[in-house]
């Protein structure tokens, strides 16, 4: 859609155009906007000026919780990581003036590459899949190797005591959202606080590090951009690693996992091989344990339960709510198996 019109979210493209032209040199011609689908919680658009390709991410309209849809945090961390080995899209401008398009937003350069929302990487040769998984592991290690204080991110979260705080948070969330009793959750609520590892490492944590939030080079098995930093904070690096490793212990019908697939034929490394690739590149020296896997799966069991509860309360998508509730029980069972 060109300048002068609006997009489905209702903002003034002409106002956006004027704002960007005043801050980004060399923009020529009328802007063309295209909504990027994919269910992002922050509405995202391609913004094209001739041969200049940009991406805009904004908050959704309406009243928001204070810490929700923090596009300003996304912008800040991408700017902070720009001079590190972590590949991020070049972030160009942050607008905190809601009068321009109605919400906070930022604009970044569009990075060319491949994004896969299927862990089997459809259409990719097996040997390249293996190399892409290795690149995913090394890129995560590179993130965790960044000195967050030197990057200007000392106040980006609360350093230390990460797992204890997270376990307490997700336990409270379960109590607020549960629609049923679950013996596996009850076991986890008791077991996890008693088995927090002694190491208290703090690193930059992405919060949702997985295949679908990476962009790979158009032709090579290299990560060219880590995307979707909405949940990033200071946290324990192994929370990210365990979150990523959940794919190996969940089935394709359980949030797109790869358990039960012929990984050798697909060229996908085993979970142990993936973790070893990460740990060979990471400098913190912490080892992934059953605790970390149990925590990651417990967290997602609670998230799924909350989604199911909200859907049920809305008297809509009852079938979807039932399916999401099934995932909550399945992930709780898998988490308990690690205890």
Buried (B, 14 or more C-beta within 10 A) or exposed (E): BEBEEEBEBEBBBBBBBEBBBEEBEEBEEBBBBEEEEEEEEBBBBBBBBEEBEBBBBBBBEEEEEEEEBBBBBBBBBBBBBBEBEBBBBBBBBBBEEEEBBBBBBBBBBBBEBBBBEEBBBEEBEEEBBBBBBBBBBBBBBBBBBBEBEEBEBEEBBEBEEBBEEBBEEBBEBBEEBBBEEBEBBEBBBEBBEEBBBEEBBBBBBBBBBBBBBBBBBEEEBBBBBBBBBBBBBBBBBBBBBBBBBBBBBBBBEBBBBBBEBEBEEBBBBEBEBBBBBBBEBBEBEBEBBEBBBBBBBBBBBBBBBBBBBBBBEEEEBEEEBEBBBBBBBBBBBBBBEBB
